[in-house]
Amino acid sequence: MILERDMKRKPIDKDPCCVTIVGEPASKANSRRLVTVKGRAMFIKSKKALNYKRAFELQCPVREPLYEKGQDLVVAMKIYYKTRRPDLDESLILDLLEGFVYENDRQVKLKYISWGLDKVNPRTEIVISTIDNKELVINTLLEIVEKETGEDAGIE
């Protein structure tokens, strides 16, 4: 379920790049399971992480052009969970943004990550740009969160 927005978003191809992904991400650190494939033990993503990956790929638009490998990036995001139980973990989201927004998550040199609670609409609000636009990225996330929920994004 994607909510109606009363605020115009900057298209993903603009700077900063703004993306909303509906759903609750799995913690990458806690989302591995041990399986045996052809007699070899392997760790693979949990079912929750694989389901989130599928949902993410259906929702995330592709930025044209991608932020290139030589560009250092800043990412600000607020992750809204259904409950207070999950760990705040953006690593799966950063991995999944590869090929949609940037070439490699190693380009991310600065992160501002905030936790939120929304039992009805778990989601992640993501803002990305080059590192020289860090104030713009943070302020854009603050504006999105304040407009949509009437709350402070929790980033100082």
Backbone as CSV, one residue per row, in Angstrom:
resi,resn,N_x,N_y,N_z,CA_x,CA_y,CA_z,C_x,C_y,C_z
1,MET,0.839,-1.172,0.000,0.000,0.000,0.000,0.889,1.240,0.000
2,ILE,0.711,2.086,-0.981,1.474,3.316,-1.076,0.534,4.469,-0.770
3,LEU,0.933,5.311,0.168,0.087,6.413,0.600,0.147,7.570,-0.382
4,GLU,-0.963,8.318,-0.461,-1.013,9.534,-1.266,-0.106,10.577,-0.615
5,ARG,0.522,11.402,-1.420,1.392,12.446,-0.901,0.839,13.808,-1.282
6,ASP,0.900,14.744,-0.336,0.479,16.096,-0.660,1.683,16.980,-0.964
7,MET,2.875,16.414,-0.879,4.093,17.158,-1.149,4.705,16.644,-2.448
8,LYS,5.067,17.545,-3.339,5.723,17.141,-4.580,7.135,16.675,-4.264
9,ARG,7.500,15.494,-4.764,8.843,14.970,-4.590,9.698,15.360,-5.773
10,LYS,10.991,15.516,-5.516,11.917,15.697,-6.617,12.053,14.353,-7.304
11,PRO,12.041,14.333,-8.630,12.206,13.049,-9.320,13.536,12.406,-8.942
12,ILE,13.600,11.112,-9.093,14.795,10.367,-8.691,16.030,10.803,-9.472
13,ASP,15.837,11.320,-10.689,16.971,11.745,-11.503,17.500,13.123,-11.109
14,LYS,16.794,13.817,-10.230,17.234,15.131,-9.760,18.164,14.955,-8.576
15,ASP,18.706,16.084,-8.112,19.620,16.056,-6.986,19.065,16.956,-5.897
16,PRO,18.812,16.506,-4.694,19.063,15.147,-4.228,18.013,14.169,-4.741
17,CYS,18.385,12.914,-4.720,17.535,11.813,-5.154,16.708,11.353,-3.956
18,CYS,15.367,11.337,-4.112,14.466,10.951,-3.017,13.703,9.692,-3.392
19,VAL,13.707,8.708,-2.490,13.037,7.433,-2.735,12.283,7.029,-1.468
20,THR,11.073,6.498,-1.651,10.318,5.909,-0.551,10.080,4.448,-0.883
21,ILE,10.445,3.570,0.034,10.224,2.140,-0.134,9.286,1.682,0.977
22,VAL,8.153,1.128,0.588,7.175,0.650,1.555,7.540,-0.767,1.977
23,GLY,7.462,-1.027,3.271,7.792,-2.336,3.822,8.848,-2.209,4.901
24,GLU,8.969,-3.259,5.697,9.924,-3.260,6.803,11.159,-4.063,6.422
25,PRO,12.343,-3.420,6.406,13.550,-4.156,6.041,13.987,-5.121,7.138
26,ALA,14.661,-6.166,6.731,15.246,-7.113,7.684,16.628,-6.610,8.076
27,SER,17.038,-6.927,9.271,18.398,-6.614,9.700,19.344,-7.571,8.991
28,LYS,20.318,-7.025,8.297,21.245,-7.869,7.542,22.064,-8.767,8.473
29,ALA,22.448,-8.216,9.606,23.261,-8.979,10.553,22.491,-10.159,11.143
30,ASN,21.194,-9.976,11.352,20.396,-11.020,11.980,19.560,-11.816,10.980
31,SER,19.788,-11.623,9.700,18.876,-12.223,8.728,19.536,-13.312,7.878
32,ARG,20.484,-13.988,8.409,21.125,-15.082,7.670,20.628,-16.409,8.205
33,ARG,20.518,-17.366,7.301,20.150,-18.722,7.733,21.095,-19.706,7.069
34,LEU,21.358,-20.787,7.753,22.280,-21.811,7.283,21.513,-22.838,6.455
35,VAL,21.992,-23.060,5.228,21.392,-24.078,4.361,22.518,-24.931,3.787
36,THR,22.145,-26.108,3.291,23.118,-26.982,2.639,22.759,-27.069,1.164
37,VAL,23.731,-26.727,0.311,23.546,-26.783,-1.135,24.643,-27.676,-1.711
38,LYS,24.229,-28.780,-2.312,25.172,-29.755,-2.892,26.228,-30.173,-1.873
39,GLY,25.777,-30.413,-0.648,26.670,-30.894,0.400,27.503,-29.818,1.068
40,ARG,27.358,-28.555,0.634,28.137,-27.455,1.225,27.232,-26.578,2.073
41,ALA,27.712,-26.236,3.250,26.971,-25.329,4.123,27.160,-23.895,3.636
42,MET,26.041,-23.170,3.538,26.088,-21.779,3.087,25.146,-20.944,3.941
43,PHE,25.512,-19.674,4.109,24.615,-18.736,4.761,23.926,-17.920,3.678
44,ILE,22.591,-17.877,3.732,21.840,-17.087,2.768,20.899,-16.148,3.519
45,LYS,20.329,-15.198,2.799,19.403,-14.254,3.408,18.170,-14.981,3.936
46,SER,17.593,-14.421,4.988,16.367,-14.976,5.551,15.207,-14.762,4.581
47,LYS,14.098,-15.432,4.844,12.910,-15.248,4.013,12.429,-13.800,4.074
48,LYS,12.502,-13.192,5.258,12.074,-11.797,5.387,12.946,-10.885,4.522
49,ALA,14.255,-11.124,4.538,15.167,-10.308,3.729,14.925,-10.527,2.238
50,LEU,14.688,-11.761,1.828,14.420,-12.042,0.410,13.098,-11.423,-0.035
51,ASN,12.073,-11.469,0.820,10.795,-10.836,0.491,10.941,-9.323,0.379
52,TYR,11.718,-8.731,1.285,11.948,-7.288,1.230,12.707,-6.925,-0.045
53,LYS,13.671,-7.747,-0.411,14.444,-7.498,-1.637,13.520,-7.472,-2.853
54,ARG,12.607,-8.428,-2.937,11.656,-8.464,-4.065,10.770,-7.223,-4.078
55,ALA,10.258,-6.855,-2.909,9.396,-5.670,-2.810,10.176,-4.403,-3.164
56,PHE,11.407,-4.328,-2.704,12.269,-3.176,-2.983,12.477,-3.030,-4.488
57,GLU,12.813,-4.132,-5.147,13.092,-4.092,-6.583,11.865,-3.681,-7.391
58,LEU,10.669,-4.005,-6.922,9.447,-3.603,-7.612,9.138,-2.116,-7.424
59,GLN,9.581,-1.560,-6.303,9.239,-0.174,-5.971,10.285,0.860,-6.357
60,CYS,11.544,0.487,-6.346,12.611,1.470,-6.508,12.811,1.840,-7.979
61,PRO,12.644,3.119,-8.310,12.928,3.542,-9.679,14.440,3.554,-9.918
62,VAL,14.830,3.565,-11.170,16.252,3.601,-11.522,16.641,5.037,-11.852
63,ARG,17.716,5.497,-11.241,18.227,6.841,-11.512,19.055,6.797,-12.783
64,GLU,18.764,7.701,-13.694,19.530,7.798,-14.937,20.180,9.164,-15.019
65,PRO,21.477,9.274,-15.022,22.435,8.186,-14.847,22.630,7.864,-13.370
66,LEU,23.167,6.676,-13.104,23.526,6.303,-11.736,24.628,7.226,-11.242
67,TYR,24.682,7.435,-9.926,25.860,8.103,-9.370,27.048,7.192,-9.673
68,GLU,28.090,7.762,-10.276,29.229,6.964,-10.728,30.174,6.609,-9.589
69,LYS,31.020,5.601,-9.845,31.927,5.085,-8.814,32.826,6.141,-8.194
70,GLY,33.238,7.127,-8.928,34.138,8.150,-8.393,33.451,9.173,-7.511
71,GLN,32.131,9.152,-7.443,31.392,10.141,-6.664,31.155,9.635,-5.237
72,ASP,31.636,10.404,-4.256,31.367,10.091,-2.857,29.977,10.611,-2.517
73,LEU,29.200,9.793,-1.811,27.802,10.098,-1.566,27.476,10.217,-0.085
74,VAL,26.393,10.943,0.184,25.806,11.016,1.512,24.386,10.476,1.397
75,VAL,23.985,9.669,2.386,22.650,9.083,2.424,22.014,9.439,3.760
76,ALA,20.787,9.944,3.686,19.999,10.180,4.893,18.733,9.355,4.748
77,MET,18.374,8.634,5.781,17.138,7.856,5.706,16.493,7.735,7.071
78,LYS,15.185,7.605,7.020,14.413,7.298,8.218,13.687,6.004,7.925
79,ILE,13.940,5.008,8.775,13.336,3.686,8.618,12.203,3.567,9.643
80,TYR,10.997,3.408,9.134,9.825,3.228,9.992,9.539,1.743,10.119
81,TYR,9.560,1.232,11.351,9.283,-0.172,11.632,7.861,-0.333,12.157
82,LYS,7.329,-1.563,12.054,5.992,-1.868,12.590,6.000,-1.926,14.112
83,THR,7.116,-2.412,14.665,7.230,-2.585,16.110,8.576,-2.046,16.575
84,ARG,8.775,-2.045,17.884,10.046,-1.588,18.455,11.109,-2.697,18.464
85,ARG,10.731,-3.874,18.051,11.608,-5.035,18.171,12.835,-5.031,17.242
86,PRO,12.704,-4.726,15.935,13.865,-4.862,15.051,14.994,-3.876,15.364
87,ASP,16.213,-4.316,15.084,17.376,-3.436,15.180,17.319,-2.417,14.059
88,LEU,17.828,-1.226,14.325,17.984,-0.211,13.283,19.164,-0.636,12.419
89,ASP,18.894,-1.020,11.178,19.947,-1.539,10.302,19.645,-1.161,8.861
90,GLU,20.456,-0.284,8.325,20.290,0.201,6.959,21.103,-0.563,5.923
91,SER,21.917,-1.513,6.345,22.872,-2.160,5.430,22.200,-2.893,4.270
92,LEU,21.084,-3.563,4.494,20.384,-4.241,3.409,19.873,-3.224,2.385
93,ILE,19.349,-2.109,2.861,18.842,-1.063,1.970,19.972,-0.490,1.125
94,LEU,21.124,-0.216,1.750,22.263,0.315,1.001,22.708,-0.665,-0.085
95,ASP,22.718,-1.960,0.228,23.060,-2.975,-0.773,22.059,-2.971,-1.924
96,LEU,20.778,-2.873,-1.594,19.732,-2.952,-2.610,19.694,-1.722,-3.511
97,LEU,20.192,-0.586,-3.045,20.222,0.619,-3.876,21.239,0.524,-5.016
98,GLU,22.158,-0.439,-4.917,23.132,-0.647,-5.995,22.400,-1.001,-7.283
99,GLY,22.770,-0.319,-8.351,22.155,-0.571,-9.645,20.858,0.186,-9.859
100,PHE,20.320,0.780,-8.788,19.121,1.611,-8.905,19.463,3.092,-8.787
101,VAL,20.348,3.422,-7.841,20.704,4.819,-7.594,22.198,5.053,-7.791
102,TYR,23.014,4.135,-7.333,24.461,4.266,-7.478,25.054,2.931,-7.906
103,GLU,26.327,2.996,-8.317,26.980,1.794,-8.817,27.401,0.849,-7.702
104,ASN,27.875,1.410,-6.574,28.380,0.565,-5.494,28.147,1.248,-4.160
105,ASP,27.725,0.479,-3.147,27.452,1.091,-1.844,28.711,1.577,-1.136
106,ARG,29.882,1.225,-1.655,31.128,1.765,-1.096,31.277,3.263,-1.384
107,GLN,30.455,3.785,-2.290,30.474,5.222,-2.581,29.911,6.026,-1.413
108,VAL,29.105,5.403,-0.561,28.481,6.097,0.561,29.541,6.347,1.628
109,LYS,29.864,7.611,1.815,30.902,8.000,2.772,30.342,8.636,4.034
110,LEU,29.053,8.995,3.984,28.426,9.636,5.129,26.976,9.174,5.194
111,LYS,26.543,8.744,6.415,25.185,8.234,6.588,24.525,8.926,7.779
112,TYR,23.259,9.288,7.601,22.409,9.774,8.675,21.213,8.848,8.706
113,ILE,21.114,8.034,9.729,20.069,7.021,9.817,19.223,7.290,11.053
114,SER,17.915,7.270,10.870,17.003,7.542,11.972,15.950,6.446,12.033
115,TRP,15.466,6.170,13.243,14.474,5.137,13.491,13.105,5.774,13.664
116,GLY,12.067,5.120,13.145,10.709,5.590,13.339,9.776,4.409,13.560
117,LEU,8.594,4.689,14.095,7.586,3.663,14.347,6.318,4.032,13.594
118,ASP,5.844,3.120,12.755,4.574,3.296,12.055,3.969,1.913,11.875
119,LYS,3.041,1.565,12.748,2.448,0.225,12.749,1.617,-0.045,11.504
120,VAL,1.096,0.992,10.882,0.228,0.850,9.719,1.011,0.862,8.406
121,ASN,2.031,1.709,8.320,2.750,1.909,7.062,4.266,1.888,7.261
122,PRO,4.856,0.719,7.557,6.317,0.673,7.678,6.937,1.007,6.327
123,ARG,8.001,1.791,6.353,8.615,2.244,5.109,9.972,2.850,5.401
124,THR,10.674,3.193,4.333,11.945,3.899,4.470,11.932,5.098,3.539
125,GLU,12.209,6.261,4.107,12.371,7.494,3.342,13.869,7.675,3.132
126,ILE,14.302,7.792,1.878,15.728,7.832,1.551,16.023,9.077,0.720
127,VAL,17.096,9.777,1.080,17.564,10.937,0.316,19.056,10.747,0.088
128,ILE,19.488,10.903,-1.175,20.888,10.652,-1.544,21.394,11.771,-2.437
129,SER,22.649,12.157,-2.224,23.318,13.114,-3.108,24.826,12.978,-2.925
130,THR,25.547,13.821,-3.627,27.000,13.846,-3.466,27.331,14.453,-2.109
131,ILE,28.490,14.113,-1.611,28.852,14.477,-0.243,28.922,15.987,-0.021
132,ASP,29.159,16.754,-1.075,29.202,18.202,-0.920,27.809,18.799,-0.676
133,ASN,26.754,18.003,-0.828,25.383,18.444,-0.578,24.816,17.883,0.720
134,LYS,25.664,17.608,1.716,25.186,16.913,2.917,24.098,17.678,3.661
135,GLU,24.208,19.003,3.760,23.170,19.771,4.455,21.845,19.691,3.699
136,LEU,21.903,19.760,2.370,20.696,19.661,1.549,20.022,18.304,1.724
137,VAL,20.809,17.242,1.791,20.266,15.894,1.973,19.534,15.785,3.309
138,ILE,20.156,16.249,4.352,19.549,16.172,5.686,18.290,17.030,5.755
139,ASN,18.364,18.252,5.239,17.199,19.138,5.266,16.050,18.595,4.429
140,THR,16.357,17.954,3.317,15.307,17.359,2.484,14.611,16.230,3.232
141,LEU,15.379,15.375,3.911,14.767,14.315,4.704,13.892,14.897,5.813
142,LEU,14.381,15.919,6.486,13.594,16.565,7.541,12.279,17.099,6.990
143,GLU,12.312,17.721,5.818,11.091,18.255,5.200,10.103,17.134,4.862
144,ILE,10.613,16.049,4.301,9.751,14.919,3.938,9.062,14.361,5.176
145,VAL,9.828,14.118,6.212,9.286,13.522,7.433,8.290,14.461,8.098
146,GLU,8.613,15.739,8.172,7.710,16.699,8.805,6.417,16.845,8.022
147,LYS,6.484,16.864,6.698,5.279,17.010,5.866,4.387,15.783,5.965
148,GLU,4.985,14.586,5.934,4.199,13.361,5.911,3.649,12.964,7.263
149,THR,4.413,13.190,8.311,4.004,12.687,9.617,3.816,13.763,10.672
150,GLY,4.233,14.977,10.375,4.133,16.039,11.365,5.083,15.864,12.518
151,GLU,6.165,15.103,12.311,7.114,14.863,13.405,8.516,15.261,12.987
152,ASP,9.385,15.375,13.960,10.785,15.659,13.729,11.480,14.384,13.289
153,ALA,12.395,14.464,12.319,13.069,13.284,11.792,14.068,12.697,12.772
154,GLY,14.411,13.411,13.816,15.345,12.887,14.802,16.787,13.030,14.400
155,ILE,17.069,13.933,13.461,18.442,14.167,13.006,18.806,15.589,13.384
156,GLU,19.901,15.735,14.038,20.369,17.077,14.443,21.499,17.513,13.551
